[in-house]
């Protein structure tokens, strides 16, 4: 819309929900957005949580006060017919410490994560995330667990933090 001022695009304090299904289990990613500047940009979220079936899980990003948000959910099936949900966290940067993964079973139990590849440094009111010293080992271990489970991708969905829940 022509003539629209910058201030008219700003939104504050609303909730975004992404729904997904994996192995017959409903999965929801819910984010509380505190600020959004433009309609096509993701919101700045101060908290996210996941509901897998009936289990509510506060996101590790929220617990650790990271600026990473869940960007994608993927459903996997193992060779022995077990289902798994992978959450992809990103801060939209282009670096090795800008993303990490968490793998859950359909009961909401954390099976594996490569989050420990990140070293989080808290100073006063700021948080800095860098590569941990054992970055390669952590990534290798996550991949080994993934391979051992013999997972095949079934479906995935982007977590859209640019659309308000209705």
TORNUMI-100520 format. One record per residue: residue number from 0; y, z, x of N, C-alpha, C in turn; residue in one letter; chain. Coordinates in nm, 3 decimals, always signed. Example, Ala and Ser with C-alpha at 12.3 -4.5 7.8 and 13.67 -1.06 7.14 Angstrom:
REM residues 2
+-----+---------+---------+---------+---------+---------+---------+---------+---------+---------+---+---+
!   k !  nnorth !     nup !   neast ! canorth !    caup !  caeast !  cnorth !     cup !   ceast ! r ! c !
+-----+---------+---------+---------+---------+---------+---------+---------+---------+---------+---+---+
!   0 !  -0.569 !  +0.780 !  +1.319 !  -0.450 !  +0.780 !  +1.230 !  -0.330 !  +0.780 !  +1.320 ! A ! A !
!   1 !  -0.225 !  +0.708 !  +1.285 !  -0.106 !  +0.714 !  +1.367 !  +0.003 !  +0.787 !  +1.290 ! S ! A !
+-----+---------+---------+---------+---------+---------+---------+---------+---------+---------+---+---+
//
This chain:
REM residues 166
+-----+---------+---------+---------+---------+---------+---------+---------+---------+---------+---+---+
!   k !  nnorth !     nup !   neast ! canorth !    caup !  caeast !  cnorth !     cup !   ceast ! r ! c !
+-----+---------+---------+---------+---------+---------+---------+---------+---------+---------+---+---+
!   0 !  -0.117 !  +0.000 !  +0.085 !  +0.000 !  +0.000 !  +0.000 !  +0.124 !  +0.000 !  +0.089 ! X ! A !
!   1 !  +0.209 !  -0.096 !  +0.071 !  +0.327 !  -0.109 !  +0.153 !  +0.429 !  -0.003 !  +0.114 ! X ! A !
!   2 !  +0.500 !  +0.049 !  +0.212 !  +0.603 !  +0.148 !  +0.188 !  +0.551 !  +0.289 !  +0.177 ! X ! A !
!   3 !  +0.420 !  +0.309 !  +0.194 !  +0.363 !  +0.442 !  +0.185 !  +0.399 !  +0.521 !  +0.311 ! X ! A !
!   4 !  +0.445 !  +0.643 !  +0.293 !  +0.483 !  +0.723 !  +0.410 !  +0.361 !  +0.790 !  +0.470 ! X ! A !
!   5 !  +0.372 !  +0.830 !  +0.594 !  +0.262 !  +0.894 !  +0.668 !  +0.215 !  +1.020 !  +0.597 ! X ! A !
!   6 !  +0.307 !  +1.099 !  +0.547 !  +0.274 !  +1.226 !  +0.483 !  +0.191 !  +1.213 !  +0.357 ! X ! A !
!   7 !  +0.198 !  +1.101 !  +0.287 !  +0.123 !  +1.083 !  +0.164 !  -0.027 !  +1.068 !  +0.188 ! X ! A !
!   8 !  -0.068 !  +1.035 !  +0.311 !  -0.209 !  +1.018 !  +0.343 !  -0.277 !  +1.149 !  +0.379 ! X ! A !
!   9 !  -0.202 !  +1.251 !  +0.409 !  -0.260 !  +1.376 !  +0.456 !  -0.329 !  +1.449 !  +0.341 ! X ! A !
!  10 !  -0.454 !  +1.491 !  +0.368 !  -0.530 !  +1.571 !  +0.271 !  -0.570 !  +1.699 !  +0.341 ! X ! A !
!  11 !  -0.579 !  +1.807 !  +0.265 !  -0.617 !  +1.936 !  +0.323 !  -0.712 !  +2.009 !  +0.230 ! X ! A !
!  12 !  -0.801 !  +2.088 !  +0.292 !  -0.891 !  +2.179 !  +0.221 !  -0.970 !  +2.115 !  +0.108 ! X ! A !
!  13 !  -1.071 !  +2.038 !  +0.145 !  -1.162 !  +1.980 !  +0.049 !  -1.302 !  +1.974 !  +0.110 ! X ! A !
!  14 !  -1.400 !  +1.941 !  +0.030 !  -1.539 !  +1.940 !  +0.073 !  -1.595 !  +1.799 !  +0.065 ! X ! A !
!  15 !  -1.677 !  +1.766 !  +0.166 !  -1.746 !  +1.637 !  +0.171 !  -1.895 !  +1.666 !  +0.175 ! X ! A !
!  16 !  -1.971 !  +1.593 !  +0.094 !  -2.117 !  +1.612 !  +0.091 !  -2.187 !  +1.479 !  +0.107 ! X ! A !
!  17 !  -2.289 !  +1.476 !  +0.193 !  -2.374 !  +1.359 !  +0.210 !  -2.515 !  +1.399 !  +0.168 ! X ! A !
!  18 !  -2.574 !  +1.321 !  +0.077 !  -2.709 !  +1.347 !  +0.027 !  -2.807 !  +1.250 !  +0.091 ! X ! A !
!  19 !  -2.929 !  +1.300 !  +0.115 !  -3.031 !  +1.223 !  +0.186 !  -3.166 !  +1.275 !  +0.139 ! X ! A !
!  20 !  -3.269 !  +1.196 !  +0.155 !  -3.404 !  +1.240 !  +0.121 !  -3.499 !  +1.201 !  +0.233 ! X ! A !
!  21 !  -3.591 !  +1.291 !  +0.264 !  -3.689 !  +1.266 !  +0.370 !  -3.821 !  +1.333 !  +0.332 ! X ! A !
!  22 !  -3.924 !  +1.254 !  +0.321 !  -4.056 !  +1.308 !  +0.289 !  -4.060 !  +1.382 !  +0.157 ! X ! A !
!  23 !  -3.979 !  +1.338 !  +0.062 !  -3.974 !  +1.402 !  -0.069 !  -3.887 !  +1.527 !  -0.074 ! X ! A !
!  24 !  -3.818 !  +1.558 !  +0.035 !  -3.732 !  +1.676 !  +0.041 !  -3.586 !  +1.631 !  +0.041 ! X ! A !
!  25 !  -3.506 !  +1.697 !  -0.042 !  -3.363 !  +1.667 !  -0.046 !  -3.293 !  +1.733 !  +0.072 ! X ! A !
!  26 !  -3.202 !  +1.658 !  +0.132 !  -3.123 !  +1.707 !  +0.245 !  -2.976 !  +1.684 !  +0.211 ! X ! A !
!  27 !  -2.895 !  +1.784 !  +0.236 !  -2.750 !  +1.772 !  +0.213 !  -2.677 !  +1.818 !  +0.338 ! X ! A !
!  28 !  -2.574 !  +1.744 !  +0.375 !  -2.482 !  +1.788 !  +0.480 !  -2.349 !  +1.811 !  +0.411 ! X ! A !
!  29 !  -2.299 !  +1.933 !  +0.421 !  -2.176 !  +1.969 !  +0.352 !  -2.074 !  +2.015 !  +0.456 ! X ! A !
!  30 !  -1.956 !  +1.956 !  +0.449 !  -1.850 !  +1.989 !  +0.545 !  -1.726 !  +2.035 !  +0.470 ! X ! A !
!  31 !  -1.664 !  +2.140 !  +0.521 !  -1.534 !  +2.181 !  +0.470 !  -1.430 !  +2.116 !  +0.559 ! X ! A !
!  32 !  -1.350 !  +2.030 !  +0.501 !  -1.247 !  +1.958 !  +0.574 !  -1.115 !  +2.032 !  +0.561 ! X ! A !
!  33 !  -1.052 !  +2.057 !  +0.674 !  -0.924 !  +2.128 !  +0.669 !  -0.806 !  +2.033 !  +0.680 ! X ! A !
!  34 !  -0.833 !  +1.910 !  +0.726 !  -0.721 !  +1.818 !  +0.747 !  -0.773 !  +1.676 !  +0.761 ! X ! A !
!  35 !  -0.704 !  +1.583 !  +0.699 !  -0.734 !  +1.441 !  +0.717 !  -0.604 !  +1.362 !  +0.706 ! X ! A !
!  36 !  -0.583 !  +1.278 !  +0.807 !  -0.456 !  +1.207 !  +0.816 !  -0.456 !  +1.073 !  +0.744 ! X ! A !
!  37 !  -0.563 !  +0.994 !  +0.761 !  -0.571 !  +0.859 !  +0.705 !  -0.700 !  +0.845 !  +0.626 ! X ! A !
!  38 !  -0.701 !  +0.762 !  +0.521 !  -0.821 !  +0.747 !  +0.437 !  -0.943 !  +0.697 !  +0.513 ! X ! A !
!  39 !  -0.926 !  +0.616 !  +0.615 !  -1.039 !  +0.556 !  +0.686 !  -1.087 !  +0.641 !  +0.804 ! X ! A !
!  40 !  -1.019 !  +0.751 !  +0.835 !  -1.059 !  +0.837 !  +0.946 !  -1.142 !  +0.954 !  +0.895 ! X ! A !
!  41 !  -1.234 !  +1.007 !  +0.979 !  -1.307 !  +1.127 !  +0.937 !  -1.213 !  +1.247 !  +0.933 ! X ! A !
!  42 !  -1.251 !  +1.344 !  +0.855 !  -1.168 !  +1.464 !  +0.846 !  -1.192 !  +1.555 !  +0.966 ! X ! A !
!  43 !  -1.102 !  +1.648 !  +0.986 !  -1.120 !  +1.755 !  +1.083 !  -1.189 !  +1.868 !  +1.007 ! X ! A !
!  44 !  -1.311 !  +1.898 !  +1.046 !  -1.392 !  +1.994 !  +0.974 !  -1.395 !  +2.127 !  +1.049 ! X ! A !
!  45 !  -1.378 !  +2.237 !  +0.976 !  -1.389 !  +2.368 !  +1.040 !  -1.525 !  +2.431 !  +1.020 ! X ! A !
!  46 !  -1.607 !  +2.372 !  +0.931 !  -1.743 !  +2.422 !  +0.914 !  -1.830 !  +2.316 !  +0.848 ! X ! A !
!  47 !  -1.956 !  +2.317 !  +0.888 !  -2.056 !  +2.229 !  +0.829 !  -2.183 !  +2.310 !  +0.811 ! X ! A !
!  48 !  -2.255 !  +2.278 !  +0.707 !  -2.389 !  +2.334 !  +0.694 !  -2.481 !  +2.229 !  +0.635 ! X ! A !
!  49 !  -2.610 !  +2.255 !  +0.651 !  -2.713 !  +2.162 !  +0.609 !  -2.802 !  +2.236 !  +0.512 ! X ! A !
!  50 !  -2.845 !  +2.169 !  +0.408 !  -2.946 !  +2.225 !  +0.318 !  -3.066 !  +2.132 !  +0.325 ! X ! A !
!  51 !  -3.178 !  +2.187 !  +0.371 !  -3.304 !  +2.113 !  +0.378 !  -3.397 !  +2.180 !  +0.277 ! X ! A !
!  52 !  -3.425 !  +2.109 !  +0.169 !  -3.499 !  +2.172 !  +0.058 !  -3.413 !  +2.280 !  -0.002 ! X ! A !
!  53 !  -3.457 !  +2.404 !  +0.010 !  -3.379 !  +2.517 !  -0.041 !  -3.321 !  +2.602 !  +0.072 ! X ! A !
!  54 !  -3.344 !  +2.561 !  +0.197 !  -3.298 !  +2.639 !  +0.311 !  -3.160 !  +2.593 !  +0.358 ! X ! A !
!  55 !  -3.067 !  +2.687 !  +0.361 !  -2.930 !  +2.657 !  +0.405 !  -2.917 !  +2.696 !  +0.552 ! X ! A !
!  56 !  -2.867 !  +2.604 !  +0.633 !  -2.854 !  +2.624 !  +0.777 !  -2.709 !  +2.598 !  +0.816 ! X ! A !
!  57 !  -2.645 !  +2.696 !  +0.878 !  -2.510 !  +2.673 !  +0.931 !  -2.524 !  +2.587 !  +1.055 ! X ! A !
!  58 !  -2.445 !  +2.482 !  +1.064 !  -2.459 !  +2.389 !  +1.177 !  -2.429 !  +2.460 !  +1.309 ! X ! A !
!  59 !  -2.500 !  +2.418 !  +1.413 !  -2.480 !  +2.476 !  +1.546 !  -2.337 !  +2.452 !  +1.593 ! X ! A !
!  60 !  -2.280 !  +2.341 !  +1.553 !  -2.142 !  +2.309 !  +1.591 !  -2.046 !  +2.413 !  +1.535 ! X ! A !
!  61 !  -2.068 !  +2.454 !  +1.411 !  -1.985 !  +2.557 !  +1.349 !  -2.005 !  +2.691 !  +1.419 ! X ! A !
!  62 !  -2.132 !  +2.727 !  +1.444 !  -2.162 !  +2.855 !  +1.508 !  -2.104 !  +2.865 !  +1.649 ! X ! A !
!  63 !  -2.111 !  +2.754 !  +1.723 !  -2.064 !  +2.755 !  +1.862 !  -1.916 !  +2.717 !  +1.876 ! X ! A !
!  64 !  -1.851 !  +2.690 !  +1.764 !  -1.709 !  +2.651 !  +1.763 !  -1.684 !  +2.524 !  +1.845 ! X ! A !
!  65 !  -1.775 !  +2.426 !  +1.828 !  -1.760 !  +2.297 !  +1.895 !  -1.685 !  +2.201 !  +1.805 ! X ! A !
!  66 !  -1.630 !  +2.097 !  +1.863 !  -1.562 !  +1.996 !  +1.780 !  -1.656 !  +1.880 !  +1.745 ! X ! A !
!  67 !  -1.786 !  +1.902 !  +1.761 !  -1.887 !  +1.803 !  +1.724 !  -1.917 !  +1.817 !  +1.574 ! X ! A !
!  68 !  -1.937 !  +1.705 !  +1.508 !  -1.975 !  +1.705 !  +1.367 !  -2.103 !  +1.624 !  +1.351 ! X ! A !
!  69 !  -2.178 !  +1.655 !  +1.248 !  -2.297 !  +1.577 !  +1.219 !  -2.251 !  +1.438 !  +1.175 ! X ! A !
!  70 !  -2.295 !  +1.336 !  +1.248 !  -2.252 !  +1.199 !  +1.220 !  -2.360 !  +1.115 !  +1.155 ! X ! A !
!  71 !  -2.487 !  +1.155 !  +1.174 !  -2.596 !  +1.076 !  +1.119 !  -2.717 !  +1.164 !  +1.094 ! X ! A !
!  72 !  -2.792 !  +1.132 !  +0.988 !  -2.918 !  +1.197 !  +0.957 !  -3.025 !  +1.089 !  +0.964 ! X ! A !
!  73 !  -3.139 !  +1.121 !  +1.029 !  -3.249 !  +1.026 !  +1.037 !  -3.377 !  +1.093 !  +0.994 ! X ! A !
!  74 !  -3.457 !  +1.021 !  +0.920 !  -3.587 !  +1.070 !  +0.872 !  -3.697 !  +1.004 !  +0.955 ! X ! A !
!  75 !  -3.789 !  +1.087 !  +1.005 !  -3.903 !  +1.038 !  +1.083 !  -4.033 !  +1.087 !  +1.022 ! X ! A !
!  76 !  -4.136 !  +1.008 !  +1.042 !  -4.270 !  +1.046 !  +1.000 !  -4.360 !  +1.039 !  +1.122 ! X ! A !
!  77 !  -4.443 !  +1.143 !  +1.140 !  -4.534 !  +1.145 !  +1.255 !  -4.664 !  +1.072 !  +1.218 ! X ! A !
!  78 !  -4.744 !  +1.045 !  +1.319 !  -4.872 !  +0.976 !  +1.298 !  -4.966 !  +1.059 !  +1.209 ! X ! A !
!  79 !  -4.948 !  +1.194 !  +1.211 !  -5.034 !  +1.278 !  +1.127 !  -4.964 !  +1.316 !  +0.995 ! X ! A !
!  80 !  -4.872 !  +1.228 !  +0.950 !  -4.806 !  +1.238 !  +0.820 !  -4.719 !  +1.362 !  +0.799 ! X ! A !
!  81 !  -4.659 !  +1.412 !  +0.906 !  -4.560 !  +1.519 !  +0.893 !  -4.422 !  +1.455 !  +0.901 ! X ! A !
!  82 !  -4.327 !  +1.515 !  +0.830 !  -4.193 !  +1.460 !  +0.820 !  -4.094 !  +1.544 !  +0.899 ! X ! A !
!  83 !  -3.995 !  +1.477 !  +0.958 !  -3.894 !  +1.544 !  +1.040 !  -3.757 !  +1.484 !  +1.012 ! X ! A !
!  84 !  -3.656 !  +1.567 !  +1.027 !  -3.517 !  +1.527 !  +1.005 !  -3.441 !  +1.550 !  +1.135 ! X ! A !
!  85 !  -3.376 !  +1.444 !  +1.183 !  -3.296 !  +1.456 !  +1.304 !  -3.148 !  +1.448 !  +1.267 ! X ! A !
!  86 !  -3.072 !  +1.542 !  +1.321 !  -2.927 !  +1.543 !  +1.304 !  -2.862 !  +1.499 !  +1.433 ! X ! A !
!  87 !  -2.772 !  +1.404 !  +1.423 !  -2.698 !  +1.355 !  +1.539 !  -2.557 !  +1.410 !  +1.530 ! X ! A !
!  88 !  -2.519 !  +1.488 !  +1.631 !  -2.386 !  +1.547 !  +1.639 !  -2.302 !  +1.467 !  +1.737 ! X ! A !
!  89 !  -2.176 !  +1.446 !  +1.702 !  -2.087 !  +1.371 !  +1.791 !  -1.945 !  +1.423 !  +1.774 ! X ! A !
!  90 !  -1.868 !  +1.410 !  +1.883 !  -1.724 !  +1.440 !  +1.871 !  -1.643 !  +1.310 !  +1.880 ! X ! A !
!  91 !  -1.712 !  +1.198 !  +1.865 !  -1.655 !  +1.062 !  +1.865 !  -1.599 !  +1.022 !  +2.001 ! X ! A !
!  92 !  -1.633 !  +1.098 !  +2.105 !  -1.592 !  +1.061 !  +2.241 !  -1.695 !  +0.968 !  +2.303 ! X ! A !
!  93 !  -1.669 !  +0.928 !  +2.424 !  -1.758 !  +0.839 !  +2.497 !  -1.799 !  +0.906 !  +2.627 ! X ! A !
!  94 !  -1.885 !  +1.009 !  +2.616 !  -1.929 !  +1.083 !  +2.735 !  -2.065 !  +1.145 !  +2.707 ! X ! A !
!  95 !  -2.132 !  +1.188 !  +2.810 !  -2.265 !  +1.245 !  +2.794 !  -2.263 !  +1.380 !  +2.723 ! X ! A !
!  96 !  -2.152 !  +1.451 !  +2.729 !  -2.139 !  +1.581 !  +2.661 !  -2.077 !  +1.566 !  +2.522 ! X ! A !
!  97 !  -2.060 !  +1.443 !  +2.477 !  -1.995 !  +1.417 !  +2.348 !  -2.093 !  +1.409 !  +2.232 ! X ! A !
!  98 !  -2.222 !  +1.424 !  +2.259 !  -2.322 !  +1.413 !  +2.153 !  -2.444 !  +1.497 !  +2.186 ! X ! A !
!  99 !  -2.515 !  +1.535 !  +2.081 !  -2.644 !  +1.601 !  +2.096 !  -2.723 !  +1.586 !  +1.967 ! X ! A !
! 100 !  -2.852 !  +1.620 !  +1.975 !  -2.945 !  +1.602 !  +1.863 !  -3.016 !  +1.733 !  +1.831 ! X ! A !
! 101 !  -3.054 !  +1.746 !  +1.703 !  -3.140 !  +1.855 !  +1.659 !  -3.248 !  +1.796 !  +1.570 ! X ! A !
! 102 !  -3.371 !  +1.838 !  +1.590 !  -3.485 !  +1.789 !  +1.511 !  -3.541 !  +1.906 !  +1.431 ! X ! A !
! 103 !  -3.549 !  +1.888 !  +1.299 !  -3.600 !  +1.991 !  +1.208 !  -3.724 !  +1.939 !  +1.136 ! X ! A !
! 104 !  -3.813 !  +2.033 !  +1.098 !  -3.921 !  +1.994 !  +1.008 !  -3.865 !  +1.999 !  +0.865 ! X ! A !
! 105 !  -3.943 !  +1.957 !  +0.767 !  -3.890 !  +1.952 !  +0.630 !  -3.882 !  +2.090 !  +0.565 ! X ! A !
! 106 !  -3.922 !  +2.195 !  +0.636 !  -3.903 !  +2.332 !  +0.589 !  -3.773 !  +2.392 !  +0.643 ! X ! A !
! 107 !  -3.700 !  +2.312 !  +0.723 !  -3.573 !  +2.358 !  +0.778 !  -3.585 !  +2.436 !  +0.907 ! X ! A !
! 108 !  -3.700 !  +2.427 !  +0.973 !  -3.719 !  +2.496 !  +1.101 !  -3.679 !  +2.404 !  +1.216 ! X ! A !
! 109 !  -3.602 !  +2.457 !  +1.310 !  -3.563 !  +2.378 !  +1.427 !  -3.685 !  +2.357 !  +1.515 ! X ! A !
! 110 !  -3.718 !  +2.231 !  +1.542 !  -3.834 !  +2.195 !  +1.623 !  -3.791 !  +2.168 !  +1.767 ! X ! A !
! 111 !  -3.679 !  +2.100 !  +1.784 !  -3.631 !  +2.065 !  +1.918 !  -3.482 !  +2.032 !  +1.912 ! X ! A !
! 112 !  -3.416 !  +2.049 !  +2.025 !  -3.276 !  +2.010 !  +2.039 !  -3.247 !  +1.980 !  +2.185 ! X ! A !
! 113 !  -3.152 !  +1.893 !  +2.207 !  -3.106 !  +1.871 !  +2.345 !  -2.966 !  +1.930 !  +2.364 ! X ! A !
! 114 !  -2.928 !  +2.021 !  +2.274 !  -2.796 !  +2.084 !  +2.278 !  -2.771 !  +2.159 !  +2.409 ! X ! A !
! 115 !  -2.876 !  +2.210 !  +2.471 !  -2.858 !  +2.288 !  +2.594 !  -2.817 !  +2.201 !  +2.713 ! X ! A !
! 116 !  -2.809 !  +2.069 !  +2.691 !  -2.755 !  +1.982 !  +2.796 !  -2.604 !  +2.002 !  +2.809 ! X ! A !
! 117 !  -2.546 !  +2.070 !  +2.709 !  -2.403 !  +2.097 !  +2.709 !  -2.377 !  +2.237 !  +2.765 ! X ! A !
! 118 !  -2.273 !  +2.249 !  +2.842 !  -2.227 !  +2.379 !  +2.888 !  -2.094 !  +2.405 !  +2.818 ! X ! A !
! 119 !  -2.091 !  +2.511 !  +2.740 !  -1.972 !  +2.543 !  +2.663 !  -1.895 !  +2.653 !  +2.734 ! X ! A !
! 120 !  -1.768 !  +2.627 !  +2.759 !  -1.682 !  +2.724 !  +2.826 !  -1.573 !  +2.767 !  +2.728 ! X ! A !
! 121 !  -1.571 !  +2.896 !  +2.700 !  -1.469 !  +2.950 !  +2.609 !  -1.360 !  +3.018 !  +2.692 ! X ! A !
! 122 !  -1.236 !  +2.976 !  +2.673 !  -1.121 !  +3.036 !  +2.741 !  -1.012 !  +3.060 !  +2.639 ! X ! A !
! 123 !  -0.974 !  +3.184 !  +2.624 !  -0.868 !  +3.222 !  +2.531 !  -0.895 !  +3.160 !  +2.394 ! X ! A !
! 124 !  -0.814 !  +3.068 !  +2.350 !  -0.832 !  +3.005 !  +2.219 !  -0.886 !  +2.863 !  +2.227 ! X ! A !
! 125 !  -0.943 !  +2.827 !  +2.342 !  -0.992 !  +2.690 !  +2.355 !  -1.139 !  +2.687 !  +2.395 ! X ! A !
! 126 !  -1.201 !  +2.574 !  +2.368 !  -1.341 !  +2.552 !  +2.402 !  -1.350 !  +2.422 !  +2.480 ! X ! A !
! 127 !  -1.420 !  +2.426 !  +2.592 !  -1.441 !  +2.307 !  +2.672 !  -1.592 !  +2.283 !  +2.684 ! X ! A !
! 128 !  -1.633 !  +2.158 !  +2.668 !  -1.775 !  +2.124 !  +2.676 !  -1.795 !  +2.026 !  +2.791 ! X ! A !
! 129 !  -1.886 !  +2.063 !  +2.882 !  -1.920 !  +1.976 !  +2.995 !  -2.072 !  +1.967 !  +3.006 ! X ! A !
! 130 !  -2.119 !  +1.880 !  +3.094 !  -2.264 !  +1.870 !  +3.118 !  -2.314 !  +1.998 !  +3.184 ! X ! A !
! 131 !  -2.431 !  +2.044 !  +3.141 !  -2.493 !  +2.159 !  +3.208 !  -2.560 !  +2.111 !  +3.337 ! X ! A !
! 132 !  -2.593 !  +2.205 !  +3.422 !  -2.656 !  +2.170 !  +3.550 !  -2.795 !  +2.110 !  +3.528 ! X ! A !
! 133 !  -2.861 !  +2.149 !  +3.420 !  -2.996 !  +2.098 !  +3.392 !  -2.995 !  +1.989 !  +3.285 ! X ! A !
! 134 !  -2.888 !  +1.913 !  +3.279 !  -2.869 !  +1.808 !  +3.178 !  -2.990 !  +1.716 !  +3.169 ! X ! A !
! 135 !  -3.033 !  +1.658 !  +3.280 !  -3.144 !  +1.561 !  +3.279 !  -3.275 !  +1.623 !  +3.234 ! X ! A !
! 136 !  -3.300 !  +1.748 !  +3.276 !  -3.424 !  +1.816 !  +3.236 !  -3.428 !  +1.838 !  +3.085 ! X ! A !
! 137 !  -3.315 !  +1.878 !  +3.027 !  -3.308 !  +1.905 !  +2.883 !  -3.331 !  +1.776 !  +2.804 ! X ! A !
! 138 !  -3.266 !  +1.668 !  +2.844 !  -3.282 !  +1.540 !  +2.777 !  -3.427 !  +1.494 !  +2.788 ! X ! A !
! 139 !  -3.486 !  +1.508 !  +2.906 !  -3.626 !  +1.468 !  +2.927 !  -3.720 !  +1.549 !  +2.837 ! X ! A !
! 140 !  -3.697 !  +1.679 !  +2.827 !  -3.783 !  +1.764 !  +2.745 !  -3.774 !  +1.725 !  +2.598 ! X ! A !
! 141 !  -3.653 !  +1.696 !  +2.550 !  -3.635 !  +1.654 !  +2.411 !  -3.712 !  +1.524 !  +2.385 ! X ! A !
! 142 !  -3.699 !  +1.430 !  +2.474 !  -3.770 !  +1.302 !  +2.460 !  -3.921 !  +1.320 !  +2.463 ! X ! A !
! 143 !  -3.968 !  +1.413 !  +2.547 !  -4.111 !  +1.440 !  +2.554 !  -4.165 !  +1.496 !  +2.422 ! X ! A !
! 144 !  -4.090 !  +1.588 !  +2.363 !  -4.131 !  +1.644 !  +2.233 !  -4.134 !  +1.534 !  +2.128 ! X ! A !
! 145 !  -4.032 !  +1.451 !  +2.130 !  -4.023 !  +1.338 !  +2.038 !  -4.146 !  +1.247 !  +2.054 ! X ! A !
! 146 !  -4.180 !  +1.215 !  +2.178 !  -4.295 !  +1.128 !  +2.206 !  -4.426 !  +1.193 !  +2.167 ! X ! A !
! 147 !  -4.439 !  +1.322 !  +2.197 !  -4.562 !  +1.395 !  +2.166 !  -4.589 !  +1.395 !  +2.015 ! X ! A !
! 148 !  -4.483 !  +1.406 !  +1.936 !  -4.499 !  +1.405 !  +1.790 !  -4.527 !  +1.265 !  +1.736 ! X ! A !
! 149 !  -4.506 !  +1.162 !  +1.819 !  -4.527 !  +1.022 !  +1.781 !  -4.453 !  +0.989 !  +1.652 ! X ! A !
! 150 !  -4.323 !  +1.006 !  +1.659 !  -4.239 !  +0.986 !  +1.541 !  -4.198 !  +0.841 !  +1.523 ! X ! A !
! 151 !  -4.202 !  +0.799 !  +1.398 !  -4.154 !  +0.665 !  +1.362 !  -4.039 !  +0.681 !  +1.264 ! X ! A !
! 152 !  -3.932 !  +0.608 !  +1.292 !  -3.814 !  +0.615 !  +1.206 !  -3.844 !  +0.554 !  +1.070 ! X ! A !
! 153 !  -3.809 !  +0.627 !  +0.965 !  -3.828 !  +0.581 !  +0.828 !  -3.695 !  +0.533 !  +0.769 ! X ! A !
! 154 !  -3.591 !  +0.614 !  +0.786 !  -3.459 !  +0.579 !  +0.734 !  -3.351 !  +0.663 !  +0.802 ! X ! A !
! 155 !  -3.228 !  +0.619 !  +0.788 !  -3.116 !  +0.697 !  +0.841 !  -2.994 !  +0.674 !  +0.754 ! X ! A !
! 156 !  -2.898 !  +0.763 !  +0.768 !  -2.776 !  +0.752 !  +0.689 !  -2.660 !  +0.812 !  +0.768 ! X ! A !
! 157 !  -2.548 !  +0.741 !  +0.768 !  -2.426 !  +0.795 !  +0.829 !  -2.374 !  +0.908 !  +0.742 ! X ! A !
! 158 !  -2.325 !  +1.011 !  +0.810 !  -2.259 !  +1.121 !  +0.740 !  -2.111 !  +1.085 !  +0.736 ! X ! A !
! 159 !  -2.064 !  +1.057 !  +0.617 !  -1.929 !  +1.006 !  +0.601 !  -1.830 !  +1.118 !  +0.574 ! X ! A !
! 160 !  -1.754 !  +1.155 !  +0.675 !  -1.654 !  +1.260 !  +0.658 !  -1.520 !  +1.204 !  +0.616 ! X ! A !
! 161 !  -1.520 !  +1.079 !  +0.571 !  -1.394 !  +1.021 !  +0.528 !  -1.386 !  +1.008 !  +0.376 ! X ! A !
! 162 !  -1.492 !  +1.052 !  +0.305 !  -1.493 !  +1.041 !  +0.160 !  -1.504 !  +1.179 !  +0.098 ! X ! A !
! 163 !  -1.416 !  +1.209 !  +0.005 !  -1.415 !  +1.339 !  -0.061 !  -1.526 !  +1.347 !  -0.165 ! X ! A !
! 164 !  -1.590 !  +1.466 !  -0.176 !  -1.692 !  +1.488 !  -0.279 !  -1.628 !  +1.491 !  -0.416 ! X ! A !
! 165 !  -1.703 !  +1.451 !  -0.513 !  -1.653 !  +1.452 !  -0.650 !  -1.736 !  +1.546 !  -0.734 ! X ! A !
+-----+---------+---------+---------+---------+---------+---------+---------+---------+---------+---+---+
//
